[in-house]
Amino acid sequence: MGTPKVIFFGRNPALMTIVDQQLRSAGIRAQGFMQEEQVMDAIERGEARMIVLGGGVEDGPRERIKGHCSKHGILVLEHSGGPQHLPQDIERALG
């Protein structure tokens, strides 16, 4: 199945594009979603080692995803800083 990847979840399409570019240029295998159901499905399929929650994600979806990640042993990174810092923050969190 390859290296486990990072799933990032946000609400702003322009910012999601920038995040995707930042992570790809840093060599991080990642996929972004803007719908909660897509994130939950990826978790169920075992496709993620870490979920990054963007600052624009509402409290309800944020808490549901965090709970689901906890059940599946998936790391959660809540990120509200600029996308330019995200690759380093992910690498630090993954150790």
C-alpha positions as CSV (number, residue, x, y, z in Angstrom):
1,M,0.0,0.0,0.0
2,G,3.0,2.4,0.2
3,T,3.9,4.9,2.8
4,P,0.9,6.1,4.9
5,K,-0.1,9.5,3.9
6,V,-1.3,12.7,5.4
7,I,-4.9,13.8,4.9
8,F,-5.6,17.5,5.1
9,F,-9.0,18.9,5.6
10,G,-10.0,22.5,5.1
11,R,-12.8,24.7,3.8
12,N,-11.0,27.3,1.6
13,P,-10.3,26.0,-2.0
14,A,-7.5,28.5,-2.7
15,L,-5.7,27.6,0.6
16,M,-6.2,23.9,-0.1
17,T,-4.4,24.3,-3.4
18,I,-1.5,26.1,-1.7
19,V,-1.3,23.4,1.0
20,D,-1.2,20.7,-1.6
21,Q,1.6,22.4,-3.5
22,Q,3.6,23.0,-0.2
23,L,3.3,19.4,0.9
24,R,4.2,18.0,-2.6
25,S,7.2,20.2,-2.9
26,A,8.4,18.9,0.5
27,G,8.0,15.3,-0.6
28,I,5.1,14.6,1.7
29,R,2.5,12.1,0.4
30,A,-0.8,13.9,1.0
31,Q,-4.3,14.3,-0.1
32,G,-6.7,17.1,0.6
33,F,-10.5,17.0,1.2
34,M,-13.1,19.7,1.7
35,Q,-15.9,17.3,2.8
36,E,-16.1,15.6,6.2
37,E,-17.5,12.4,4.6
38,Q,-14.4,12.1,2.4
39,V,-12.1,12.4,5.4
40,M,-14.1,9.8,7.3
41,D,-14.0,7.4,4.4
42,A,-10.2,7.8,4.1
43,I,-9.9,7.0,7.8
44,E,-12.0,3.9,7.4
45,R,-10.0,2.7,4.5
46,G,-6.8,3.0,6.5
47,E,-5.3,5.6,4.1
48,A,-4.0,8.0,6.6
49,R,-1.3,8.2,9.2
50,M,-2.1,11.8,10.1
51,I,-5.1,14.1,9.6
52,V,-4.4,17.9,9.4
53,L,-7.3,20.0,10.4
54,G,-7.3,23.6,9.0
55,G,-8.3,26.6,11.0
56,G,-11.5,27.1,9.0
57,V,-13.0,23.7,9.9
58,E,-16.1,24.1,12.1
59,D,-16.3,22.7,15.6
60,G,-18.8,19.9,14.8
61,P,-16.8,18.3,12.0
62,R,-13.5,19.0,13.9
63,E,-14.7,17.1,17.0
64,R,-16.2,14.2,15.0
65,I,-13.0,13.7,13.0
66,K,-10.8,13.9,16.1
67,G,-13.0,11.3,17.8
68,H,-12.8,9.0,14.7
69,C,-9.0,9.4,14.5
70,S,-8.7,8.5,18.2
71,K,-10.6,5.3,17.6
72,H,-8.3,4.4,14.7
73,G,-5.0,5.5,16.2
74,I,-4.4,8.3,13.7
75,L,-2.5,11.4,14.7
76,V,-4.3,14.8,14.4
77,L,-2.6,18.1,13.8
78,E,-4.7,21.1,14.2
79,H,-3.0,23.8,12.1
80,S,-3.9,27.4,11.8
81,G,-0.6,28.9,10.8
82,G,0.5,29.7,7.3
83,P,0.8,26.8,4.8
84,Q,4.5,27.6,4.5
85,H,5.1,26.1,8.0
86,L,3.0,23.0,7.5
87,P,5.6,20.7,6.1
88,Q,7.9,21.3,9.0
89,D,5.0,21.0,11.5
90,I,4.0,17.6,10.0
91,E,7.5,16.3,10.1
92,R,7.9,17.3,13.7
93,A,4.6,15.7,14.7
94,L,5.4,12.4,12.9
95,G,8.8,12.4,14.5
